[in-house]
Amino acid sequence: MAKSRIACKYQYKRIVVKFGTSLLTAGTKQLNSERMADLVAQLSRLCLNGAELVAVSSGAIAAGREKLGLTRKVKGIPYKQVLASVGQSRLMNIYERLFDVHGITIAQALLTKADLLDRAGYLNTRNTLLALLELGVISVVNENDVVAVDEIQEHKFGDNDNLSAMVANLIDADLLLIMTDIAGLYTADPNHHPDAKLIPVVKKIDENITSLVTGSTSGLGTGGMVTKIEAAKLATTSGVTVVIADGRLPNVVERIVNGEAIGTWFLPVKTKLDSRERWMLSGLSTRGKLIVDAGAATALKKYQRSLLAAGIKEVEGNFQRGDLVDIFDAQGNKLGCGITNYSADELQSIKGKHSDEIVKKLGQGSAPEVVHRNNLVVV
């Protein structure tokens, strides 16, 4: 049954915890029931002490492989989709049995990018997850691999690191824990550099941080440290604290929620954003890209002004009025995103021009701003 609402005893109340495949399998080719029971026990204790929890869990494909006894790809069928279809119910069955021991009710939520592309879908998903939190139910979220196929990349998260950041964005989480089988972010790959040092705190994810990671993947999972840093960047930009840590450590989830310095902590770079701003920053509905000059970049970041056509150097993508576009400076740094008052074709004809020239080009009634500051989020 759903637990009655009690006061939360922790600094972080609303928490998303992501479990990777390599963690849940304990380095083998099948789910490790002892490891999963330990992680479930930690989440249950947090929940019973007032925390609001969502678990983003990998492991369906590993569960399907074990159930079917397959050790090689089967020709002529979408292999991963078949394994996910068989394994997802098995994965949820294990979770339900383990959470039942602690009297915790769980719910399954299978998501794809297509579910969240429009604002209405985003809000519907958000409202469902928030309602489950209010009832004391722990949602177990995974990507719907049965329908989110590799051939439609724009409709696929691709890994549960980015999915966990999107869920944290959706529910306005206080904390995102990415539990893996490595201690956190290092100054170099610790598998190849014995002198590599763990970085305890990252205040901002910049080029110095992204240059530390590579795209290698491990074991049965789909995400390496690159995707974890991508996820941390999205979440921290939305005002969420992120921790990447070794999920094999004793009581690690509880210790981190209590503020213990474990793993690498990524600090939020902004205060909490409202739901509309988080949706804009999610990048789910981005249709194009604007590159602006130094003057426009300063006006946006320092003075919180609207974006004018005069400051636009380049226009990329095929978008219409009212679409969401990303905004970058000439050095490739993302400045933010916003809802454009002009289509890509219109902007190609007015970029670099001042307001009086826009009227001559497009006629009376043309908006003076390309992106009004009320429809702009600066990172």
Secondary structure, DSSP 8 states (H G I E B T S, - for coil): ---------SS--EEEEEE-HHHHTTTSSS--HHHHHHHHHHHHHHHHTT-EEEEEE--HHHHHHHHHT--S--TTS-HHHHHHHHHHHHHHHHHHHHHHTTT--EEEEEE-HHHHSSHHHHHHHHHHHHHHHHTT-EEEEEE-TTTS-TT-GGG---SHHHHHHHHHHHHT-SEEEEEESS-S-BSS-TTT-TT--B--EES---HHHHTT------TT-S--HHHHHHHHHHHHHTT-EEEEEETTSTTHHHHHHTT---SEEE--SS----HHHHHHHT-TTEEEEEEE-HHHHHHHHTT---B-GGGEEEEEE---TT-EEEEEETTS-EEEEEE-SS-HHHHHHHTT--HHHHHHHH-TT--S-SB-GGGEEE-
